[in-house]
Amino acid sequence: MPLKYSILLPTYNEKENLPVIVYLIHKYLEISEIEYEIIIIDDGSPDGTLEVAKQLETIYGKDKILLRPRGKKLGLGTAYIHGMKHATGDFIIIMDADLSHHPKFILDFIRKQAEQDYDVVTGSRYIGNGGVSGWDFKRKLYKKPVLEKLIESCISKGYVFQMEMMVRARQLNYTIGEIPITFVDRVYGESKLGGSEIFQFVKSLLYLFATT
């Protein structure tokens, strides 16, 4: 059987970006005949993101678009945990819906993973021709059992969650592949990071450095 990829898309006020990123994911993966599902985890967006997601579900089908919303904003880390519980793929891809990571790079992640059967593949601005504009949140591909193990070992639940998973992955001696990737600022909407989120991010980051 062909490998399947579950793409987790946490959303909060992304009604403009969501149709674009879903279209691009569909475009690049369908052409490559890659089996996939997109799991949209909306955290009670007041801008109508969930309604847009329902329209996308109708357009692309329930086998491609899985809606797993939550009632309110509960944090990025818990959104990934929630989404993974519903994932049926062999691999889990985590990314944002704000187009800061172009879906065309997913194919690079998949090729890189296959090179040496890596447990984790991460996009990095620090190698090759990678570049960054704005926040440096890396996008990643995980073997599903590896992600499950990492989530069990992680303490963080907010924006530092992805960083902690990479720290834990190295501690557990998982193999990690890296590809150069360019990040851009969001196309539509405002950053999810308000003053309180930034404070919590810094606080969690300091705690992570102190305990690992």
URBELKA-V219716 format. One record per pair of residues at least 4 apart in sequence whose C-alpha atoms are under 6 Angstrom apart, sorted by sequence separation. I is the first residue (numbers start at 0). J is the second residue. D is the distance in Angstrom with one decimal. If there is no record, write none. Layout:
# URBELKA-V219716
I_J_D, I_J_D
This chain:
# URBELKA-V219716
13_17_5.7, 25_29_5.6, 44_48_5.9, 55_59_6.0, 56_60_5.1, 61_65_6.0, 77_81_6.0, 112_116_5.3, 156_160_5.5, 164_168_6.0, 169_173_5.9, 192_196_5.2, 196_200_6.0, 199_203_6.0, 200_204_6.0, 28_33_5.2, 56_61_5.6, 112_117_5.0, 124_129_4.4, 141_146_5.8, 155_160_5.0, 168_173_5.4, 192_197_6.0, 124_130_4.9, 56_64_5.1, 122_137_5.6, 149_164_5.9, 122_138_5.6, 121_138_5.9, 121_139_4.4, 120_139_5.6, 120_140_5.1, 119_140_5.7, 119_141_4.6, 118_142_5.6, 37_63_5.8, 36_63_4.5, 37_64_5.0, 38_65_4.7, 39_66_5.1, 40_67_5.0, 41_68_4.6, 42_69_4.9, 43_70_4.9, 39_67_6.0, 40_68_4.8, 42_70_5.9, 43_71_4.5, 42_71_4.8, 5_35_5.7, 8_38_6.0, 9_39_5.9, 10_40_6.0, 11_41_5.9, 42_72_4.7, 3_34_4.9, 4_35_4.6, 5_36_5.0, 6_37_4.8, 7_38_5.0, 8_39_4.9, 9_40_4.5, 10_41_4.6, 11_42_5.8, 3_35_5.3, 6_38_6.0, 9_41_5.8, 12_44_5.1, 11_44_5.0, 12_46_5.5, 14_48_4.3, 13_48_5.7, 12_48_5.8, 159_200_6.0, 94_138_5.3, 93_139_5.6, 92_139_5.8, 92_140_4.4, 91_140_5.6, 91_141_5.1, 129_179_4.2, 131_181_5.3, 132_182_5.8, 90_141_5.5, 128_179_5.7, 129_180_4.3, 130_181_4.4, 131_182_4.6, 132_183_4.9, 133_184_5.6, 90_142_4.5, 91_143_5.7, 127_179_5.4, 129_181_5.0, 132_184_5.9, 90_143_5.0, 126_179_5.4, 89_143_5.7, 118_173_5.9, 120_175_5.6, 122_177_5.7, 123_178_6.0, 124_179_5.8, 118_174_5.2, 119_175_4.8, 120_176_4.5, 121_177_5.0, 122_178_5.1, 123_179_5.2, 124_180_5.8, 117_174_5.2, 120_177_5.6, 122_179_5.8, 123_180_5.8, 117_175_5.7, 122_180_5.4, 24_102_5.4, 17_96_5.9, 77_156_5.8, 76_156_4.3, 5_86_5.8, 16_97_5.8, 76_157_5.2, 75_157_5.2, 100_182_5.6, 5_88_4.9, 74_157_5.1, 75_158_5.9, 99_182_5.2, 4_88_4.7, 76_160_5.4, 99_183_4.7, 3_88_4.6, 6_91_6.0, 99_184_5.6, 3_89_5.4, 4_90_5.0, 5_91_4.9, 6_92_4.7, 7_93_5.1, 99_185_5.6, 4_91_5.9, 6_93_6.0, 8_95_5.8, 8_96_5.9, 97_185_5.3
